[in-house]
Amino acid sequence: MPMAEPSSLHDQQFRLSRYIRDPELSPMPPGIEDRRLKIYRELFYNNLEDLLANNFPVIRRILDGTRWHALVRAFLRDHRSKTPLFPEIGREFLRFLETRQEAGAGDPPWLLELAHYEWVELALEIEESRVEDVAHDRNGDLGLGIPVPSPLAWALAYLWPVHQLGPDHVPDQPPDQPTFLLVRRGDDQRVHFSQINALTFRLLQRLGEFPDQTGLEHLAALAVEAGASDQDAFVQQGLHMLSQLHSGGAILGTRPKKAKE
């Protein structure tokens, strides 16, 4: 049997992929048995749906079967992934939801934030940064020295209480106060989530924004931002906060003196 010309092969592959993405509106590619096409189409979709369901189990449970499958089919039909790597499919799904939100697709208002919250766990599991590659003095003075945050500890802020959403709890409106979370990969290589307050979130945020400031400089600036009436007491409480973050692994220690010079 003669081989197809490259242009014909490319055209056939394009028709097949277009049909797999959108079988309702795309014509079936010629020369392929209907039964084989159906098997391939269902296998492709089921694998993708299973992958997304494992990445976003809470969303899968909240949305009924019809809405969930409609969202997966829209992702397959409309989104063009920038990576062929399976671990990155979750990030591609996030990009897809971001595009839908910008376009006013009418998705539930909490959907994108909940998807991000669910994606974070896998993202941190496969994060390649290593604590041992970050120069730090574990026993350094967190007040006088420059605190070094862990690359495996992420401070997150959400309008919706994403850690509480589920089939039996889907509020109509976000609460008055945002939800602040700290997600960290521990020495056991497991991902741990904990709720933090706004000041702790802002402190961790400042560590990234102003990486050359000492702990006391961060706390003094934070006291001004917070409008603290007793700045000395605020700073003392802040030092305790730094110590707790250090004990929990979110702060590794301080920048070594020779690295500062």
C-alpha positions as CSV (number, residue, x, y, z in Angstrom):
1,M,0.0,0.0,0.0
2,P,1.6,3.3,-1.0
3,M,2.4,5.7,1.8
4,A,0.4,8.9,2.0
5,E,2.0,12.1,0.9
6,P,3.3,14.2,3.9
7,S,0.8,17.0,3.2
8,S,-2.1,14.4,3.0
9,L,-0.9,12.8,6.2
10,H,-0.8,16.1,7.9
11,D,-4.2,17.0,6.7
12,Q,-5.6,13.7,7.9
13,Q,-4.0,14.1,11.3
14,F,-5.5,17.6,11.5
15,R,-9.0,16.4,10.6
16,L,-8.7,13.6,13.1
17,S,-7.6,15.9,16.0
18,R,-10.3,18.4,15.2
19,Y,-12.9,15.7,15.2
20,I,-11.6,14.3,18.5
21,R,-11.8,17.8,20.0
22,D,-15.2,18.6,18.7
23,P,-17.1,15.6,17.4
24,E,-20.4,17.4,17.3
25,L,-19.4,20.1,14.9
26,S,-16.4,18.7,13.1
27,P,-16.8,16.3,10.2
28,M,-15.5,12.8,10.6
29,P,-12.2,12.2,8.8
30,P,-12.6,10.0,5.7
31,G,-11.1,6.5,5.4
32,I,-11.5,5.5,9.1
33,E,-14.2,3.1,10.3
34,D,-16.9,4.7,12.5
35,R,-16.5,2.0,15.1
36,R,-12.7,2.7,15.4
37,L,-13.3,6.4,15.6
38,K,-15.8,6.0,18.4
39,I,-13.4,3.9,20.4
40,Y,-10.6,6.3,20.0
41,R,-12.7,9.3,20.7
42,E,-14.1,7.9,23.9
43,L,-10.7,6.6,25.0
44,F,-9.1,10.0,24.5
45,Y,-11.9,11.8,26.3
46,N,-12.1,9.4,29.2
47,N,-8.4,9.6,29.9
48,L,-8.5,13.4,29.9
49,E,-11.6,13.5,32.1
50,D,-10.1,11.1,34.5
51,L,-6.9,13.1,34.7
52,L,-8.8,16.3,35.4
53,A,-11.1,14.7,37.9
54,N,-8.1,13.5,39.9
55,N,-6.5,17.0,39.7
56,F,-9.7,18.8,40.7
57,P,-11.8,16.3,42.8
58,V,-13.7,19.0,44.7
59,I,-14.8,20.8,41.6
60,R,-15.8,17.4,40.1
61,R,-18.0,16.7,43.2
62,I,-19.6,20.2,43.3
63,L,-20.5,20.3,39.6
64,D,-23.2,17.8,38.6
65,G,-22.2,15.3,35.9
66,T,-23.7,17.4,33.1
67,R,-21.9,20.6,34.0
68,W,-18.6,18.9,34.7
69,H,-18.5,17.0,31.4
70,A,-19.6,20.1,29.5
71,L,-16.6,22.0,31.1
72,V,-14.2,19.2,30.2
73,R,-15.5,19.0,26.6
74,A,-15.1,22.8,26.3
75,F,-11.5,22.5,27.6
76,L,-10.8,19.8,25.0
77,R,-12.5,21.8,22.2
78,D,-11.4,25.4,22.9
79,H,-8.0,25.3,24.7
80,R,-4.7,24.9,23.0
81,S,-2.2,23.5,25.5
82,K,1.3,24.9,25.6
83,T,2.9,21.7,26.9
84,P,2.5,18.0,26.2
85,L,3.4,17.0,29.8
86,F,0.7,15.3,31.7
87,P,1.6,16.9,35.1
88,E,1.0,20.3,33.5
89,I,-2.5,19.5,32.4
90,G,-3.8,21.0,35.6
91,R,-2.0,24.3,34.9
92,E,-3.5,24.3,31.3
93,F,-6.9,23.8,32.8
94,L,-6.3,26.9,35.0
95,R,-5.3,28.9,31.9
96,F,-8.5,27.7,30.2
97,L,-10.6,28.9,33.2
98,E,-8.8,32.2,33.3
99,T,-9.6,32.8,29.6
100,R,-13.3,31.9,30.2
101,Q,-13.5,34.2,33.2
102,E,-12.0,37.1,31.1
103,A,-14.5,36.3,28.3
104,G,-17.5,36.3,30.8
105,A,-18.4,32.7,30.2
106,G,-20.7,32.6,33.2
107,D,-18.8,30.0,35.2
108,P,-19.5,30.0,39.0
109,P,-17.6,32.9,40.6
110,W,-15.6,30.7,42.9
111,L,-14.5,28.2,40.2
112,L,-11.2,29.7,39.2
113,E,-10.0,30.2,42.8
114,L,-11.1,26.7,43.8
115,A,-9.3,25.3,40.7
116,H,-6.1,27.2,41.7
117,Y,-6.4,25.9,45.3
118,E,-6.7,22.3,44.0
119,W,-3.9,22.8,41.5
120,V,-1.5,24.1,44.1
121,E,-1.1,20.7,45.8
122,L,0.2,19.0,42.6
123,A,2.2,22.1,41.7
124,L,4.1,22.0,45.0
125,E,4.5,18.2,44.9
126,I,6.4,18.5,41.6
127,E,8.2,21.8,42.4
128,E,11.9,21.2,41.7
129,S,13.3,23.8,44.1
130,R,15.3,22.3,47.0
131,V,15.8,23.8,50.4
132,E,19.4,22.6,50.5
133,D,20.1,24.8,47.4
134,V,19.1,28.0,49.2
135,A,21.9,29.6,51.3
136,H,20.8,30.2,54.8
137,D,21.9,30.1,58.5
138,R,19.3,28.0,60.2
139,N,20.2,29.4,63.6
140,G,20.5,33.1,62.6
141,D,18.8,35.9,64.4
142,L,15.5,36.5,62.7
143,G,15.2,40.0,63.9
144,L,18.7,41.3,63.2
145,G,19.3,39.1,60.2
146,I,17.6,38.9,56.8
147,P,14.9,36.1,56.9
148,V,15.1,33.6,54.1
149,P,11.7,32.2,53.0
150,S,11.5,28.6,51.9
151,P,10.9,28.1,48.1
152,L,8.5,25.2,49.2
153,A,6.2,27.5,51.2
154,W,3.6,29.6,49.4
155,A,1.3,32.2,50.9
156,L,-2.0,32.3,49.1
157,A,-4.9,34.7,49.3
158,Y,-8.5,34.0,48.0
159,L,-11.8,35.9,48.0
160,W,-13.6,32.6,48.5
161,P,-13.1,30.2,51.4
162,V,-11.7,27.6,49.0
163,H,-10.6,25.2,51.7
164,Q,-14.2,24.9,52.9
165,L,-16.0,24.6,49.6
166,G,-17.7,21.3,48.8
167,P,-21.0,19.8,47.5
168,D,-22.7,20.8,50.8
169,H,-21.2,24.2,51.1
170,V,-21.2,26.5,48.1
171,P,-22.0,30.1,49.3
172,D,-23.7,32.6,47.0
173,Q,-21.3,35.4,48.0
174,P,-17.7,35.5,49.2
175,P,-17.3,36.4,52.9
176,D,-16.3,39.9,54.0
177,Q,-12.8,38.8,54.8
178,P,-10.4,37.1,52.3
179,T,-9.0,33.6,53.1
180,F,-5.3,33.4,53.6
181,L,-3.5,30.1,53.4
182,L,0.0,28.8,53.8
183,V,0.8,25.7,51.7
184,R,4.1,24.0,52.4
185,R,5.9,20.8,51.3
186,G,7.4,19.3,54.4
187,D,10.4,17.1,55.0
188,D,8.0,14.1,54.6
189,Q,7.5,15.4,51.0
190,R,3.8,15.8,51.7
191,V,1.9,19.0,51.1
192,H,0.4,20.7,54.1
193,F,-2.2,23.5,54.2
194,S,-2.8,25.8,57.1
195,Q,-4.9,28.9,57.5
196,I,-3.1,32.1,58.4
197,N,-4.1,35.6,59.3
198,A,-3.8,38.7,57.1
199,L,-0.7,40.0,59.0
200,T,1.2,36.7,58.6
201,F,0.3,36.7,54.9
202,R,1.5,40.2,54.5
203,L,4.8,39.4,56.3
204,L,5.5,36.5,54.0
205,Q,4.6,38.7,51.0
206,R,7.0,41.3,52.2
207,L,9.8,38.8,52.4
208,G,9.6,38.3,48.7
209,E,9.0,42.0,47.9
210,F,11.9,43.3,50.0
211,P,14.4,40.5,50.1
212,D,17.2,42.7,51.6
213,Q,15.4,43.9,54.7
214,T,16.0,42.5,58.2
215,G,13.3,40.9,60.2
216,L,13.0,44.0,62.4
217,E,12.8,46.3,59.3
218,H,10.0,44.1,57.9
219,L,8.1,44.3,61.2
220,A,8.6,48.0,61.7
221,A,7.2,48.7,58.2
222,L,4.3,46.2,58.8
223,A,3.5,48.0,62.0
224,V,3.1,51.3,60.0
225,E,1.0,49.5,57.4
226,A,-1.3,48.1,60.0
227,G,-1.5,51.4,61.9
228,A,-0.4,49.8,65.2
229,S,-0.9,52.1,68.2
230,D,1.9,50.3,70.1
231,Q,4.7,49.6,67.6
232,D,7.0,48.1,70.2
233,A,4.4,45.5,71.2
234,F,3.6,44.9,67.6
235,V,7.2,44.2,66.8
236,Q,7.6,41.8,69.7
237,Q,4.5,39.9,68.6
238,G,6.0,39.9,65.0
239,L,9.2,38.3,66.3
240,H,7.1,35.5,67.7
241,M,5.4,35.2,64.4
242,L,8.8,34.9,62.6
243,S,9.8,32.3,65.1
244,Q,6.7,30.2,64.5
245,L,7.2,30.5,60.7
246,H,10.7,29.3,61.2
247,S,9.7,26.4,63.3
248,G,7.1,25.4,60.7
249,G,9.5,25.5,57.9
250,A,8.1,28.5,56.0
251,I,11.3,30.5,56.9
252,L,14.6,28.6,56.6
253,G,16.7,30.9,58.7
254,T,18.6,34.0,57.8
255,R,20.9,35.0,55.0
256,P,24.5,34.0,55.8
257,K,26.6,37.0,56.7
258,K,29.2,36.4,54.0
259,A,26.4,36.4,51.4
260,K,25.3,39.8,52.6
261,E,28.7,41.4,52.4
